[in-house]
């Protein structure tokens, strides 16, 4: 009997100690996150965000359409001589060119610590978090599927290491982590089919083809997805991604993952940083975002580059000083007369570039880029064509799964809604200044299931409210019946 009493006391002591350590862990995390938030908010620049500064940093959130903006906008705007060295490879910002004017990178916001923050403007694109999650899952599989031409994983890995290219997808964050993981999974399932003596068969449910690839539901809950993909946009804008330049970023991020209530502090910093950006576009509002970018960012880039070459142009062409007006005040008027032909990504900017010409070049560039992407995807799935994902397949994913993705990406959901608010206000501001840009509906212009997914928290709240009201109604009804019975007696 004494033995059982001692054992019970020991268990009670261990439980108490465990709770104490848990509380201590939360307190330490809370203190760490709050201190980081305070220092981050204090360091943010509070100058006029609408004026383009010397350096433009395009913070490229993966799977938002940033590649399109890079090739179809930015490379048509900036001469190669002023573009910073490619910063996707090896996950780190290349500082070899000190006076460059365009930096495009998957680096998170912490790279600002290596840039002249008082001379840097930041732009970014955000996407519906549910769509972005699907796209991350599909692209991880797409790139991993390219290695299925090799007989086994060992051979594929060896051939990859032998390949010498200036940059590959495996050098880019987050694919440096996601693709090898998915590649290993594809080969493991291939070996499993081989041992079973069965070939894969096309499955109508591409997101649950477990004989071929990791099912979506398994991917959703995997620790790697929790660390890198879920709320990835918020962590990237806040500067806490797992490729961060901030020393304590790993500890901060895992504090938030472990204690989700601390995510509000990270969200506050991310929202503030969006507020301070020169431009925030929305992937789903493609035409409106492109129009706003051309008028808000493109016009100022053109003006700045023309002004930097103005003395040479005046000597050669005897031009007047009319081209030297303020870039911000003359967005709508000073470069609109000359029609510009389509320009390639390698072509230097010329004095004939205009806002309208830039936008037209973008619209001509996008279809050819998408065609190339489609061809690349078809080639990637050559060995497993049944996995060539189509957007229609997402419509068959159960609503409960969509809601779960939205819930796990709650910070990204809230950040995306804040981006919509910023975008709508910027759109109105440009129209009030008399600048003609594409119309915007000020609504989330996506299929109904996406809107429902983003409203998962509201839906849950509504359900709880309904249940509560129903409970009160039943309670009152039972009480009324009892009173009625007493009166009868």
Residue pairs with C-beta under 8 A, 6 or more apart in sequence:
25 258
26 259
29 255
29 256
29 258
29 259
29 262
30 255
30 259
30 262
32 248
32 251
32 252
32 255
33 252
33 255
33 256
33 262
33 265
33 266
34 265
36 248
36 252
36 265
36 269
37 265
37 266
37 268
37 269
40 238
40 239
40 269
40 272
41 268
41 269
41 272
43 117
44 272
44 273
44 276
45 117
45 118
45 276
46 276
47 118
49 121
49 275
49 276
49 277
49 278
50 278
50 296
50 328
51 121
51 278
51 300
51 327
51 328
52 121
52 278
52 297
52 300
52 301
52 304
52 327
52 328
53 118
53 119
53 120
53 121
54 101
54 116
54 119
54 120
55 100
55 101
55 102
55 103
55 115
55 116
55 119
55 120
55 121
56 74
56 101
56 102
56 103
56 120
56 121
56 123
56 278
56 297
56 301
57 103
57 105
57 111
57 112
57 115
57 120
57 121
57 122
57 123
58 66
58 69
58 70
58 74
58 102
58 103
58 104
58 105
58 122
58 123
58 124
59 105
59 107
59 108
59 109
59 122
59 123
59 124
59 236
59 237
60 66
60 67
60 70
60 104
60 105
60 106
60 124
60 125
61 124
61 125
61 126
61 127
61 132
61 232
61 233
61 236
61 237
62 106
62 132
62 136
62 173
62 174
62 175
62 232
63 127
63 132
63 135
63 136
63 139
64 124
64 125
64 126
64 127
64 132
64 233
64 283
65 125
65 127
65 283
65 286
66 104
66 125
67 369
68 365
68 366
68 369
68 370
69 125
69 281
69 293
70 104
71 345
71 365
71 369
72 345
72 361
72 362
72 365
72 366
72 369
73 290
73 293
73 294
73 298
73 358
73 362
74 102
74 104
75 83
75 345
75 346
76 343
76 344
76 345
76 347
76 349
76 358
76 361
76 362
76 365
77 102
77 298
77 301
77 302
77 305
77 349
77 353
77 358
78 101
78 102
78 301
78 305
78 349
79 305
79 348
79 349
80 346
80 348
81 348
82 100
82 101
82 102
82 305
83 100
83 101
83 102
84 94
84 97
84 100
84 101
84 102
84 103
84 104
85 94
85 96
85 97
85 100
86 94
86 166
86 167
87 93
87 94
87 103
87 104
87 105
87 106
87 107
88 105
88 106
88 167
88 171
88 172
88 173
89 166
89 167
89 171
89 172
90 171
91 106
91 107
91 171
91 172
91 173
91 176
91 243
92 107
93 103
93 105
93 107
93 111
93 114
93 245
95 114
103 111
103 115
105 111
106 172
106 173
106 174
106 243
107 173
107 243
107 245
108 235
108 236
108 237
108 238
108 239
108 240
108 241
108 243
108 244
108 245
109 122
109 236
109 237
109 238
109 239
109 273
110 239
110 240
110 244
110 245
110 246
110 249
111 245
112 120
112 122
112 239
113 245
113 246
114 245
121 277
121 278
122 273
122 276
122 277
122 278
123 277
123 278
123 279
123 280
123 281
123 293
123 297
124 237
124 274
124 277
124 279
124 280
124 281
125 280
125 281
125 282
125 283
125 289
126 233
126 280
126 281
126 282
126 283
126 415
126 416
126 419
127 135
127 233
127 282
127 283
127 284
127 416
128 283
128 284
128 416
128 444
128 446
128 450
128 454
129 233
129 405
129 406
129 409
129 412
129 413
129 416
129 454
130 402
130 405
130 406
130 409
130 450
130 453
130 454
131 283
131 284
131 446
131 450
132 232
132 233
132 283
132 412
133 220
133 229
133 230
133 405
133 409
134 394
136 174
136 178
136 229
136 232
137 216
137 219
138 389
139 175
140 175
140 178
140 179
140 181
140 182
141 182
141 186
141 213
141 387
141 389
142 377
142 380
142 381
142 389
143 169
143 170
143 175
143 179
143 182
143 380
144 179
144 180
144 182
144 183
144 185
144 186
145 186
145 380
145 381
145 383
145 384
145 387
146 379
146 380
147 156
147 160
147 183
147 186
147 187
148 186
148 187
148 190
148 383
148 384
149 382
149 383
150 156
150 159
152 187
152 191
153 183
153 184
153 187
153 188
156 183
156 187
160 170
169 175
169 179
170 176
170 179
170 180
173 241
173 242
173 243
174 228
174 229
174 232
174 241
174 242
174 243
177 224
177 228
177 242
178 224
178 228
178 229
181 224
182 213
182 214
185 213
185 214
186 212
186 213
186 384
189 210
189 211
189 212
189 213
189 214
192 211
193 199
193 200
193 211
198 211
200 209
200 211
200 212
200 384
200 386
201 211
201 386
202 386
203 209
203 211
203 212
203 386
205 393
205 396
206 386
206 387
206 389
206 393
207 215
207 216
207 217
207 393
207 394
207 397
208 215
208 216
208 217
209 215
209 386
209 387
210 218
212 384
212 386
212 387
213 384
213 387
214 222
216 397
216 401
217 401
219 225
220 401
220 404
220 405
220 408
226 257
226 408
227 242
227 253
227 254
227 257
228 241
228 242
230 408
230 409
230 412
231 263
231 408
231 409
231 410
231 411
231 412
232 241
232 412
233 412
233 415
233 416
234 263
234 266
234 267
234 270
234 411
234 412
234 415
235 241
235 253
235 266
237 270
237 273
237 274
237 415
238 266
238 267
238 269
238 270
238 273
239 245
239 246
239 249
239 269
240 246
240 249
240 252
240 253
240 256
240 266
241 249
241 253
242 249
242 250
242 253
244 250
246 252
252 266
255 262
256 262
256 263
256 265
256 266
260 410
263 410
263 411
266 411
267 411
267 414
267 415
270 411
270 415
271 415
271 418
274 280
274 415
274 418
274 419
274 422
275 422
278 296
278 297
279 292
279 293
279 296
279 297
279 426
280 419
280 422
280 423
280 426
281 289
281 290
281 292
281 293
281 423
282 288
282 289
282 419
282 420
282 423
283 289
284 444
284 445
284 446
285 423
285 440
285 445
287 438
288 423
288 427
288 437
288 438
288 439
288 440
289 423
290 359
290 362
290 363
290 438
291 359
291 437
291 438
292 423
292 426
292 427
292 430
292 437
292 438
294 355
294 358
294 359
294 362
295 331
295 332
295 355
295 430
295 435
295 437
296 331
296 426
296 430
298 355
298 358
298 359
299 327
299 330
299 331
299 332
299 335
299 355
300 327
300 328
300 331
302 335
302 349
302 353
302 354
302 355
302 358
303 327
303 330
303 334
303 335
304 327
305 349
306 313
306 323
306 335
306 351
307 323
307 324
307 327
309 351
310 319
310 323
310 324
313 319
313 323
313 351
322 334
323 334
325 334
331 355
331 433
331 435
332 433
332 434
332 435
332 436
335 353
335 354
335 355
336 354
336 355
336 356
337 354
338 352
338 354
338 357
339 354
339 356
339 357
340 352
340 353
340 354
340 356
340 357
340 358
340 360
340 361
341 357
342 360
342 361
342 364
342 365
343 353
343 361
377 388
378 388
381 387
381 388
395 447
395 449
399 449
399 452
399 453
402 449
402 452
402 453
402 456
403 452
403 453
403 456
403 459
405 453
406 413
406 453
406 454
406 456
407 456
407 457
410 457
413 454
413 456
413 457
416 454
417 454
420 444
423 440
424 440
424 442
427 437
427 440
427 442
430 437
431 437
444 450
444 451
444 454
452 459
